[in-house]
Amino acid sequence: MKNISELFGSLVFSDAVMQARLPKDTYRALKKTISQSTHLELEVANVVASVMKDWATEHGATHFTHWFQPMTGITAEKHDSFISVSDGKAIMEFSGKELVRGEPDASSFPSGGLRATFEARGYTAWDPTSYAFIKDGSLCIPTAFCSYGGEALDKKTPLLRSMDALDKEAMRVLKLFGNQKVKRVTATVGAEQEYFLIDQAVFAKRPDLIYTGRTLIGSRPSKGQELEDHYFVAIKPRVSAFMKELDEELWKLGIPAKTKHNEVAPAQHEMAPIFESSNIGTDHNQLTMELMRTIAAKHGMVCLLHEKPFAGVNGSGKHNNWSLSTDTGVNLLDPDDNPSDQFLLFLAAVIKAVDEYQDLLRVSVASAGNDHRLGANEAPPAIISMFVGDELAEILDAIEKGSAYHGKAKTQMEIGPKALPHFPKDTTDRNRTSPFAFTGNKFEFRMLGSSFSIAGPNFVLNAIVAESLRQFADRLEKAEDFQKDLSALIRETVTAHKRIIFNGNNYAGEWEVEAEKRGLSNLKTTVEALPAFITPKNIEVLTRHNVLAEEEIHSRYEILLENYCKVIHIEALTMLDMVKQEIIPAVLAYESDLAALIERKKALGGYAASLEENLLAKISDLSVSLGQKLDELDDWILNRKSDADILTSASYYRYTIFTGMSELRLAVDELETLIGGKYWPYPSYGAMLFSVMI
């Protein structure tokens, strides 16, 4: 392997590459576009395209593609070669027009009614703020994706809009504090990615994993995560080889992979990067998930990114670490040892935003997969609340009361043995049960599902904090006594929104009761949560800051509900097929062999009630229940109303189809514990979770 410093970004058309290769005037024009969001002239784009093509072909690229993120939640790409033919000879060409705009067929991408069926054309537009890169022999150009009418059809566009909105309002506030050197404020993110690795051989025998990403049947193994002996344990050689190659490939693409370790559940792992801008961090997380899948296959494994691939053990989340940074290198959410008024105002803006738009934040993490995870012991509940730590809580309490806060002196950790190093005890702690936790200089939004694009949660975060800052700036810009009004504003905000702060155990049943008393929302399922997307309050904040137009909001609402219905529908059909085609024949074969054995024993004479008869009776009773539940689910699928409105349809899938699947699973899973292993057609939980042991 090359030295990491040589490897890192070697397949990226980075700022250093641009500075070295582009003419100075072209480089300055492109940097102005990136830093100030100005229009890029075609003449400049032509020069950039030519240099980009030369660099890409030197690295073995033969094609280019506009790499975009439609509403499918994954990325899309259409590849064109650099080849043109002149006088019968092949030449390599790439124009500025091809760089800045593409015209893919948009007809098969979700639009939520934004375009008619016959309006197939869509446009991809180059995003120069995210560097181009080489993947699989193609130059990949990060782009936004819009309809023929200009409406956003992707994840990137609203994220970029939200970053501009947040920058605008944050700059207004910073100017009030006399920060004249700051030119831009950027939302930054670091997304911790959890995932499972299992052997390809067992994966190939599970239709449910193949079609849906999660196991629809399966009894719990004798050993799961009870001993907590997988967490941070030494990484198995096979997994370590995968992680090593993943790191190298991520580094080549300029993705700052930092941390890797085993998670709590057997076969579960985590990767975490260093902070980047929200836009680049989103692009990089999409690439990370793609590379995890492709590299796992090279090692004879499958990477599972579903939020709950196995019932009864921890699911996988994606912790979205979010902060605000200036172009001068200041983290606006870093309190230092003595929190300033500027920090407290930005903190108050976040507190106000999370409280007022808790339902919109819940919408941003809603999916059929995440419904299995939220509220379980490895994930926060569906109730949005904020953890700020004891020290910040005491500071906010003092602000509310108008009393002085003298701070806590840091003490030395007393571990015992003299040979161990001495270090100061931190005055804060971490709360792993909180959905939205302050962790020293950032907020960790822990509700995201592992398969999520982080674009949605981040454009919501950016938009709602921008709204708080807008209101703050409107008031403070009119202040006759800035310091007096600032103190009053912080105190009023803390007092009005302190209900959202909770530093206790979010898993406790008492918290659900307390949260209800506080008036906090508890939207437990996607079907309950999504209508909040189209309430007037939430439409207003997104449209005010030009993050989404009202028709774009309604289209995404339709897409999310439609996707929910499709996911449950596919799961139900897969489950029915597995039961009909494999489970029932296995049960009947075992029953037949048991009955034959009983008859043979009776023929020998002196036969009394036996183990075989008791077992056969249990299986027979469960078979009756299995048949009933199977018929019910089959009928419910066949009789569903296709002409119902989308919310009604989603409710039917949640409360009828999904409930029927759960009841059918109970019968199947109990039968698995009774049927002989050689009869059971599918790999067990134990076989899957412990399939990668070397």
N, C-alpha and C positions, 0 to 999 in steps of 0.2 A: 504493500500500500504506500502511496505517496505520503509525504508529510502533510498533516491536516491543513496547514496554512496554504499549501499548494493545491490541495484537493478542493478546499472550500470554494464554492462558487465557480469552479472551473467550467461548468456547462451553463453559465449565466451570462447574458449580455449586460453586465453590471455597469455601475457608474465608472469603475476603474477602467473597464474595457472601452466604454464610450469615450472617456477622457483621452485614452491613449490612441484611439483609432479615428475619432471624428475630427473634422476640421474645427478649429476653435470657435468660429462663429456659429457653426451648427450645434456644437456642444452647448454653448451658452444659450442658444434659443431653446434647445430641448430642456435644459435645466430650468429655464424660466417657466416653461410649460408645466413641468413637474412640480416646482415649488410654489408657483403662483396660479396654477390652474388656468393659464392663458391658452388661446387657440394656437395650434401648430400649423404653420403654413405648409402647403404641398411641396414647395421647393425644398424645405428643410426635411420633410418626410422622405422625399426621394433620395437625399443623401444618406439619411439614416438607414433606409431600406437597403441601399447598395452595400453599405459597410456591414450591416447586420447579416446580409446574405453571404458576403465573403467570409465573415467570421464563422458563420454556421457551417458552411461547406468545408472549411478547414478542419472542423470538428466532426466531419463525416455526415452531416445532414444532407439529405437529398430532397426533402419536402418541407413545406411550412403549413401551419394550421392556426386558425384563430381558435384559441382555447377559451371556452366560456362555461358559465355555470347556470344552466337553465333551471326551471322550477322542479326538475326531477330530483334535486338534492345531490346529484353527481355531476361530473364535468362532461363536456361534449367537445368533439373536434372533427373537422373535415379536412383531409390532407390533400394538398396540391403540390406537385413537384415544381422545382425551380426551372425545369427544362422548357425551353422554347426551341423551335426548329427554324433555321435560316439557311437557305441554299442546301438543304439536305443534311445540315450539321446541327448537332445539339449544342445549345448555349444555355448558360445559367442566368436567369433574370429574376428580379424581384423589385417591383416598383413601390413608390410611396403610396399610390392608390391601393395596392394590394395589402400594404402594411396597415393602413389606417381604417380600411373598411372591407368587410366581407359580406356576402349575401347567401347565407345558408338557407336551405329549405326549412321554414319554421312550422310547417303544417303538423308535424307529429309531436311537437313540444307542448306541454300544458300552457294554456293561455287564460283559462277561467272565463272565457267569453269575450276576451279583449279583441279578438279578431274573428271574422267569419271563416268558415271552412275553406272557402275559395281564396282567401287572402293568405297564401302560403308563404309569401316572402317575409324574411326577417333580416335584420342587419346586425353584424357584429362590429363594434367600434373599438379600436386600440386604446388600451388603458396604459399610457406611458408611465404612470406612477408605480406599476408593477413590472419588474424586469422580464424580458423574454428569456427563454431557456430552451435547452435541447433535451428531448426525451424520445427514445426509441427511433433515432435517426431523423427526427423532425424538429424544425424550429417552431416552438410553441409561443404564440403571442397572446398574452392575457388580454381579454376583451370583454366589454359589456355587450349585452344582447337585448335588442329591442324589436318591437313589431314594426310593420310597414308604416303605422301611424305614429311611431315614436314612443309608444308605451313600453315600460320596462317589463321584460319577460324573464328576468334573471335574478340572481342573488346579489351580484356585484353592484348594479346600478343604485339601488336604494342605500347600500352601504356607503358608496362614494358620496352620495348626496348628504347622508347623515353626518359624515366626517366634515364636509364643508359647513353644514349648519352648526355643528359643535364648535368648530374653529371660529366661526363668525361671532358667536355669543361669548365664548371664552375670551376672545381678544377684547371684546367690549369691557368685560370685567377686569382683565389684567391692566388695561389702560387706566382704569380708575385707581389702581394701586401704583401707578407711575412706571409701569413696565414698558418702556419705550423701545427696548432692544428686541423684544420678542416679535417675530413676524408671523408665526404660525403655531397653533396648538393641535396636536395630533392624538387621537385615541389610539392607545397601544393595547396589544393583547398577546397572551401566551396561552395556548390551548393544550392542556394535559390530555393525552389520548389513551383511553383504556381499550383493551381488546383481548380476545381469547385466541389461542392457537391449539388446533387439534390435528391429528393425523389425517391425511387425505383418504386413506383406506376406509376409516370409519365414517368420515363425512360422506363418501360416495354411496354408503348404504343407508343414508338417512334422507329420504325425499323432503321431509319437513325443513331440514337445514338447507338443502339445495334450493327449494322454492321460496322459502319464507325467511331464512336466516335464524330461525329459532326452533327449538324442539317443541312440537305440539303434543307429544306423548312422552312418557318416560317416568318410571318410579325413581325415587331418590336413592342414591347409592349408599352403601353401608358407611362409607367415609366421604364426607364433603369437605367443608372448611371449618369444621368444629374445633379442630386443634390449632387453627390459625398458623399452621406450620408451612404455609406456602409464601406468606407475606415477607418480602425482603430476603427470602432464603437464597442461597447460592443458585445462580441461574444454570439450568441444565445445558450441557454442551450443544445439543441440537438447537435449542432456543437461542443460546448465546451466539451461535454461528449466524442465525437469522438476524439477530439484533446488530451484529457487527456489520453485515452487508447492508442492512437498512440504514445504519448511521452513515456509511460511506456514500451510499446513493443519495441520501438526503443532503449531506454536506456538498456533494457535487452540484446540487441544485440550489445551493445557498440557503438551505433550511437549517437553522441553528439548533439541531437536535442536541440536547444537553443531558437529560436524565433518562435512565432506563432501569426498570426493576420488576420483580414479581409482585403482583397484587394479591389480595386476600384469597380469592377463590382459586381452586386448582385450575391450571391451564390459563390463568388470567395474568395479564402483564400491563405495563404502562410506559409511555414515552412522553417526555415533556420538553418543549423548546424554550429558547430565550425569547424575551419580549420583542415584538415588531409592531409596525403600524397595523391597524385593524385590517386594512385592505390586503397588505402583503401577508399578514398572519393567516387570513382566511384562505388566500390562494395556497399558501404553504400547507395548511391543514388538509385541504382537498388532495394535494399531491401526496401528502403523508399517508392518507388512507388508501390511495391507489397503490402506492409502492408497498405498503404492508401486505396487500393482497397478492401482488405479483411476485414479491420476493418470498413470501411464505410458500407459494407453489413450487418455487425452485428448490426448496428444502423439504419437499414432500409433506407440507402442512397446508392447512387452510386457516386464514385469519377471519375470525368472526367479529363483526362490528355491530351486530344487533345489540340493543339495549338489554335484553334479557334472553340470551340463547338457551339458558338452562334454568328451569324452575328450582327453587330451593337453595340456590347459591347466589352470591352477589352478581348483579348485572354490571354493565359497563356504562360509565358516564364520560363526560368531557368537561373538565373544569376550566371555565373561561375566565382567566385572570386579566382584569381590565383596569387600565389607568389612563392618565392624561399627562402628556409630556410636551414641553415647549421646544422650539427649534434651537434654543440655547442650552438644552440639556437638563432642564429642571422638571422633576416629577411633581406635578401639582397636588398629588395625593400623598406626598411624603411629609409627615408631621415633624420630622426631626425630633430633637429632645424637647423642644419648646414650641408647640404648635402656634403658628402665626395666624393673624386674622384672615389672611388670604387662604391658607389651608382650611380654616374653619368654614369660610364661606363656600368653598368648593365642596367640602364635606356636607354642608347643609344642603347644597344643591342636589347632591346624590340622594340624601335622605328624603328630601321632598319628592324627588322624581320617583323613587322606588315606592313610596307610600301612595302617591297619587295615581300611579300607573302600574300597580301591582298586577292587575288583571292582564294588561298588555304584555308584561314580562312573562306571565304564565302562558299566554298564547304563543310566545316566541319559542317555547320549549315543548309545545304540545305535539304529540304523535302517537300512533297506535303502539309503537314499540316502547316509547318512554312511559306510557301508562302502566306497563308492567313493573317499572323500576321505581318511579316516584312514590315515596312513602314507605318503601321497604327499608331494611336496616342498613343498606349501603348507600342510600340516597336520601336527600332532603324530602320532606313532605310537600304536598302541593300548595301549602300555605306559604306565601312569600313573606319573609321577615329578614331583618338585617342583624348581623352580629358585628359589634364594634369593639369588643374587648372591654375589660374592666376599667382600664385607665381612661380611654376615650369616653366611656359611659359616665365616669365621674366628672370629666371635663364638661361634657354636655349638661350634666345635672347642675354643675356649678353655674354654667352660663344661664340656664333656665331660672335658677334661683337668684342670679345676680350676685353670687358670692365669689370669693377668691378661691383659686385652685393652686395649691402649692406644689403639686407633683409628688411623685414617689421616687425616692432615692434608690438607685440600682444597688442591689446587694450581690456579694459574691456567692456563687453556687457552692454549697458545701456537700460534696459527694462522699467524702470519707477518706479513702486512701490518699496519702500525701503525694504519691507519684503522679496522680491524675492532674491534668491542667486545671487552673482556676479561671473562671470566666464569669462575667456579670450575668445575673439572672434577668431575663427579659421581663418587662413590666406588662406584656400582653400575652395572650394565649391564642390558640386556634380552636375553632368550634367546627368539628367535622359534620355536625348535623344541620348546620345553617345553610339555607339556600343561597344567601348573599352575604358573604363574610368579609370584613376588613382584615387583611393579613399583613399589616405593617406599612405598606406603601401602595396598596392596590386593593381592589375588590375581587373576590373569587365568586363568580356566579356558577354554582355547582349543580344546577338543575338540568343542564344540557345532556341529551342522549349521545351515546358514543358515535352514532352514525350521522349526526347532525352536521350540516354546514353551519359554521359559526356566524355566518353573515347575518341571519335573521335576528338572533339575540343581540348582536352588536349594533345593528342599525336601530333597534328599539332603544337600547341603552343610550346610544349617542343622541337620539332624538329627544328622549324625555329629559336627559340632563341638559341638553341645549335649551329646552323650554324653561327649566328652572333658572338657568343663567340669564335667559332673556328677560324674565320677570325681575330678577335681581338687578340687572343692568338698567332696565327701564326706571326702576325706583331710585337707584343710587346715582344715576346721572342727573337727577333732579334735586339731589340732596343739598341743602344749604350747609349742613354740618356733616361732612362725610363720615367721620369716625363715629359720631353719635348715631347716625342712621344705620351705619354698618352694624354696630353692636346690637341695636334694636332689631334689625332684620335677622341676624343670626339667632337671637333669643326667640323671636316670634316663630321662626321656622322650626327650631328644635322643639318648642312647646307644642306647636300644631301637629307635628309629625312623629313625635316620640313613640307613638303606638307601634310603629313598624320595627322598632329596635327590641330585640329579644336575645339575651346572652345565655339563655338556659338550654335545656335539652329539648330539641325540636321533635324528638321521637316520642316524648312522654304524652300519654293520653290527656293529661291536665292541660298541655299546651293547646290542644285543639279546642278545648272549652274556653281557655283564656283568650285565644285568638278570635273566637266568635264574639266574646264580650267586647273586644277591642274594635270589632267591625272589620276585621281582615277577611279577605276572600279566601275560600277554600274550594277551588275548582279542581275536583279530583280526577276528572277524565278529560280527554280531548274534546269530546262532545259537549261537555259542560263549559269548557274554556273558550272554544273558538268563537261563539257569538259575541264575546267581548271585543273581538277584532273590529267589528263594524258598529260599535256604539258611537254616538256623536262625539263624546269626549276624546276617544282614541283616534277617530278619523280626523278630528280637528288638529291634534298635535302633530300627526304625520303629514297632513297637508300644509299646515302653517309653515313648516320647515322644509317643504318641498322634498320630503323623503319619499313619499308615495302620493300620487293623485288619488282622488276618491275612487275612480273606476279601477285603479290598480289595486287598491285595498280590497275591494269587493271581488276582484278576480282571484286574488290570493286566498281569500276566504273560501271561495268555491273550490279552488285547487286543493287546499288542505283537507276540506271535508270529503271531496271526491277521492283523494288518495287514501284517507282513512277507510272509506267504504271498500275500496279495491283491496287494500291490505287484508282486512278481515275476510273478505270474500275469497281471496286466494288461500288464506289459511284454512278456512272452512272446507273448501273443495279438496285441498291437500289432505286434511285430516280424514275426510270421508273416504278418499281413495285408499289411504293407508289402512284404515279399519276394514274396508270391504275387501280389498285385494290381498292383504297379508295377515292382519290380526285375526279376522274371523276364521280363515282356513287353518291358521295355527291352533286356535282354540278348539276347533272341531276335531282336528287331528289328534290333539292331546286327549280330548274327551273320549274319542273313539278307542284310543289305545288303552286308556284307563278302564273303560267299560269291558273291553276284551279281556284285560287282565283279571278283572273281577269275575267274569264268567269262567275263565280257566280255573281260578281258585275254587269257585263253587263246584265245579265239576269234579274236583278232587275229594269233595265231601268234608263235613265238619267245619264248614265255613261260618264265621261270625262277622258282625259289623267290623269293618276294617278301616285303616287309614285311607285306602283307595276310595271307599264309598263316601267317606266324609269329604275328602278332597273333591271328588266328582260332584257332590251335592253343592259345595261352595261355588265351583266353577259353573255349574248349571244355573244357579241363581244369578250369578254375575252375568252370565251369557244372556239371560232374559233381560236384565237391566241394560246391558250393552245394546241389545236389539231395539229396545224401546227408545233409548237416547239417540241411537243412530237414525231411526225412522223420523223422530221429531226434528232433528237437525236437518235431515234431508228435505222434509216437508217445508221447514222454515226457509231454506235456501230457494226451493222451487217456487214458493208462494210469495216471495218478497215483491214489493211493488216498485217497479222501475220508474213509474211516472211521478212518484212522490218528490217533494222538494228535497234538496240535498241534505238539509239538517234533519229532516224527518227520516230520511234514508239512513243517515249516520247513526241516529238514535236507535233505529231498528237493528242495525248491525251490532251496536254496543250492548243493548239490553235484551236482545232476543238471540241473535246468532252467536255472539261471544259467550253469553250465558250457557247456551246449548253446547258449545264446544267445551266449556269448563266441566259441565256435568258428564259429557261423554268421556272426557279424559279421566275422570275419577274411576269409572268402570274399567277403562283400558289399563290404567296404571296399577289397579289392584290385581287385575288378571295377570299382569307381568310378574307379580311376586309369586304367583301360584303355578304358572305354566313352566314346564321344563325348559331349561336353557337352550337345548338343541332345537326346540320347536319355535322359540320366539324369533321373529324374522329380523329384528332391528338391533343394532349395537346398543347396549345399555348405557346409562349415564356413567357408570364406573369405567366402561371401556372407552368412552369419549373423553371424559375429563382427565383420565390418566393415560391417554394414548401417546403422549410425548414425554417419555420418562428418561430418555438418554440424551 
